[in-house]
Amino acid sequence: MKLKFYIFLFLLSSSIFAQQKQVETSIDTTKNKIGAEFKLTLKTVVSSKSKVVFPKLKTIGPLEVIQSYPIDTVKKDGNYELIKKYGLTQFDSGKYTIPSIKILIDKKPYLSDSIRVEVANVKVDTLQQKMYDIKDITGPESNNDWLVYLLIILVIIGIGAFVYWFVKKRQQKKITEEVYKTPIEKATSLLNNLEQKELVQKGEIKEYYSELTDIARNYIEEAIHIPAMESTTSELIQAIRTASTKKKMTLTPETVENLERVLRQADLVKFAKSKPLEFEITEDRNKIQKVILTLDNAIPTEVPEEENQLLNEAQKQKQIKLQLLKKRNKRIAIAVGTVLFLLIATTAFFIVTKGFKYVKDNVIGHPTKELLEGQWVKSEYGNPGILIETPKVLKRMDTQKVLPKEAMALIKEMQLFTYGSMIDNFYVTVSTSKFKNPTDIDLAKALEGTLKIIEVQGGQNIIVKQEDFQTGQGIQGLKGYGTMTVLNPVDKTSEKAYYEILLFKQDQGLQQIMILHEEGDTYSNDITTRILNSVELRKASN
């Protein structure tokens, strides 16, 4: 969103003033105390057939409507004079602008005049008040109880995660160590479980073949005592042929060939991204099942003790490797748990001692803190020039796209530079303009116009205060500041924002600086102070 400037308001005001002749606006006083009532009066004279609608309002600009008075009707020369009064108040000192109010007369809108009012502090007469001794300094009430609860929750979450991991591991261990009476019983059960997973239907062919061949290799390793899990396909087939001779197993060449075909098919699927057809997958599954049954039937019922010890050596080596792997995983789990505990404990310590804001700003990060601590840029913008220091270089905008053609017709030269937007964390605009014809620039009117355009751009509930401003060079200007609610047009959310606007005039030139950021952001406040302290103005050149 690009900020349109007050020159557009001048054009708009001409049409507004033409309409406002129908509505007379007045107020009982322009200066009042905090909480006191301003009585705003609207009058209009209409015919007996006209229909007039005064709006029902809870607020009028920054002032609160405390009472909406009934409409008074006075008959004059065949017409009717309608008088509507609003009781307004404000509980913060400063100078405010009561904006125009839209009144419908025969469904046609008319606008009242805007009026500036001032709310003053109530003076306290200390001479008439009883004096009391100064109380001792007391420490602030502790508001860190929620931090303790947060720490407890984090510890509970950490313990819960560890217990869940430990129980899960134990369950997996029980599943993997489930005792079967025989290797063939285990292989048959695992094959049935594999079909129930429906990996083929889900398109997970690689996972299917991996589990299928692992079942076959596990069976061969446990039943025939061959290190099948660690062998290549060629090594495993050769080992089976050797074992069948030593153990006097009756195996046909077809059985060994079928096993080899399935293993090589699995290698192609896992490493060459081969995709067998569905009937081929079914055939491979049946081949594995038939191979396992054939091997089981071919194993002799009795094996000599000496040969059995030799064949079990590979199994023993595998068990040793598994134990080493478990110990390594345990050390890794302990290390990860320790690091996690230290991280949680350190974070909790800083939250308790420094506060959550410290952790958030220094660990998680804060965008305006990064702006404040980053590399600042000092540069001159526009004509008449504004020399200013900002966290980032301001980007030149095309004023032809910002202002309407009618406004540009009155401007001899205008330049606009911005960083961010009204819905960003920090927003800065610098503009300079020179007019074609002699113009008596009223800075208060310019400020009022800028605020009305901000309303068009999404600013709501604008509270404005103003005061004189002087640069380090002694150049006098006007400063407007206050708060507003900024509406985000994308997600329709709103946030409270603080703004400051500086206005200066030179001959036929106007120089303006605007800063807007989230209200209460201390880093943004520091950025704003630094920017405004750096402002230097150049004299206008003809």
Secondary structure as the mmCIF struct_conf table of DSSP 4:
data_model
#
loop_
_struct_conf.conf_type_id
_struct_conf.id
_struct_conf.beg_label_comp_id
_struct_conf.beg_label_asym_id
_struct_conf.beg_label_seq_id
_struct_conf.end_label_comp_id
_struct_conf.end_label_asym_id
_struct_conf.end_label_seq_id
HELX_LH_PP_P HELX_LH_PP_P1 LYS A 2 PHE A 5
HELX_RH_AL_P HELX_RH_AL_P1 TYR A 6 GLN A 19
HELX_RH_3T_P HELX_RH_3T_P1 GLN A 20 GLN A 22
STRN STRN1 VAL A 23 ILE A 27
BEND BEND1 ASP A 28 ASP A 28
BEND BEND2 THR A 30 THR A 30
STRN STRN2 LYS A 31 LYS A 33
TURN_TY1_P TURN_TY1_P1 ILE A 34 GLY A 35
HELX_LH_PP_P HELX_LH_PP_P2 ALA A 36 GLU A 37
STRN STRN3 PHE A 38 VAL A 46
TURN_TY1_P TURN_TY1_P2 SER A 48 LYS A 49
STRN STRN4 VAL A 52 VAL A 53
BEND BEND3 LYS A 58 LYS A 58
STRN STRN5 THR A 59 ILE A 60
TURN_TY1_P TURN_TY1_P3 GLY A 61 PRO A 62
STRN STRN6 LEU A 63 SER A 68
HELX_LH_PP_P HELX_LH_PP_P3 TYR A 69 ILE A 71
STRN STRN7 ASP A 72 LYS A 76
TURN_TY1_P TURN_TY1_P4 ASP A 77 GLY A 78
STRN STRN8 ASN A 79 THR A 89
BEND BEND4 PHE A 91 ASP A 92
STRN STRN9 GLY A 94 ILE A 98
STRN STRN10 LYS A 102 ILE A 105
TURN_TY1_P TURN_TY1_P5 ASP A 106 LYS A 107
STRN STRN11 LYS A 108 LEU A 111
HELX_LH_PP_P HELX_LH_PP_P4 SER A 112 SER A 114
STRN STRN12 ILE A 115 ALA A 120
HELX_LH_PP_P HELX_LH_PP_P5 ASN A 121 LYS A 123
HELX_RH_3T_P HELX_RH_3T_P2 THR A 126 GLN A 128
BEND BEND5 GLN A 129 GLN A 129
HELX_LH_PP_P HELX_LH_PP_P6 LYS A 130 MET A 131
HELX_LH_PP_P HELX_LH_PP_P7 ASP A 133 ILE A 137
HELX_LH_PP_P HELX_LH_PP_P8 GLY A 139 SER A 142
HELX_RH_AL_P HELX_RH_AL_P2 ASP A 145 THR A 176
TURN_TY1_P TURN_TY1_P6 GLU A 177 GLU A 177
BEND BEND6 LYS A 181 THR A 182
HELX_RH_AL_P HELX_RH_AL_P3 PRO A 183 GLN A 196
TURN_TY1_P TURN_TY1_P7 LYS A 197 GLY A 203
HELX_RH_AL_P HELX_RH_AL_P4 ILE A 205 ALA A 223
TURN_TY1_P TURN_TY1_P8 ILE A 224 ILE A 224
HELX_RH_3T_P HELX_RH_3T_P3 ALA A 228 GLU A 230
BEND BEND7 SER A 231 SER A 231
HELX_RH_AL_P HELX_RH_AL_P5 THR A 233 LYS A 246
TURN_TY1_P TURN_TY1_P9 LYS A 247 LYS A 248
HELX_RH_AL_P HELX_RH_AL_P6 PRO A 253 PHE A 271
BEND BEND8 ALA A 272 ALA A 272
HELX_RH_AL_P HELX_RH_AL_P7 GLU A 278 ALA A 298
BEND BEND9 ILE A 299 ILE A 299
BEND BEND10 THR A 301 THR A 301
HELX_RH_AL_P HELX_RH_AL_P8 GLU A 305 LEU A 311
TURN_TY1_P TURN_TY1_P10 ASN A 312 ASN A 312
HELX_RH_AL_P HELX_RH_AL_P9 GLU A 313 LYS A 354
HELX_RH_AL_P HELX_RH_AL_P10 PHE A 356 VAL A 359
HELX_RH_PI_P HELX_RH_PI_P1 LYS A 360 ILE A 364
HELX_RH_AL_P HELX_RH_AL_P11 PRO A 367 GLU A 373
BEND BEND11 GLY A 374 GLY A 374
STRN STRN13 VAL A 377 TYR A 381
TURN_TY1_P TURN_TY1_P11 GLY A 382 GLY A 385
STRN STRN14 ILE A 386 THR A 390
BEND BEND12 PRO A 391 LYS A 392
HELX_LH_PP_P HELX_LH_PP_P9 VAL A 393 LEU A 394
STRN STRN15 LYS A 395 MET A 397
HELX_RH_AL_P HELX_RH_AL_P12 THR A 399 VAL A 402
BEND BEND13 LEU A 403 LEU A 403
HELX_RH_AL_P HELX_RH_AL_P13 LYS A 405 MET A 408
TURN_TY1_P TURN_TY1_P12 ALA A 409 LEU A 410
STRN STRN16 ILE A 411 TYR A 419
BEND BEND14 GLY A 420 GLY A 420
TURN_TY1_P TURN_TY1_P13 MET A 422 ILE A 423
BEND BEND15 ASP A 424 ASN A 425
STRN STRN17 PHE A 426 PHE A 435
BEND BEND16 LYS A 436 ASN A 437
HELX_RH_AL_P HELX_RH_AL_P14 LEU A 443 VAL A 456
TURN_TY1_P TURN_TY1_P14 GLN A 457 GLY A 458
STRN STRN18 GLY A 459 GLN A 470
TURN_TY1_P TURN_TY1_P15 GLY A 472 GLN A 473
STRN STRN19 GLN A 476 LEU A 487
HELX_LH_PP_P HELX_LH_PP_P10 ASN A 488 ASN A 488
TURN_TY1_P TURN_TY1_P16 PRO A 489 ASP A 491
STRN STRN20 SER A 494 GLN A 506
TURN_TY1_P TURN_TY1_P17 ASP A 507 GLN A 508
STRN STRN21 GLY A 509 GLU A 518
TURN_TY1_P TURN_TY1_P18 GLU A 519 GLY A 520
HELX_RH_AL_P HELX_RH_AL_P15 THR A 522 ASN A 533
TURN_TY1_P TURN_TY1_P19 SER A 534 SER A 534
STRN STRN22 GLU A 536 LEU A 537
HELX_LH_PP_P HELX_LH_PP_P11 ARG A 538 ALA A 540
#
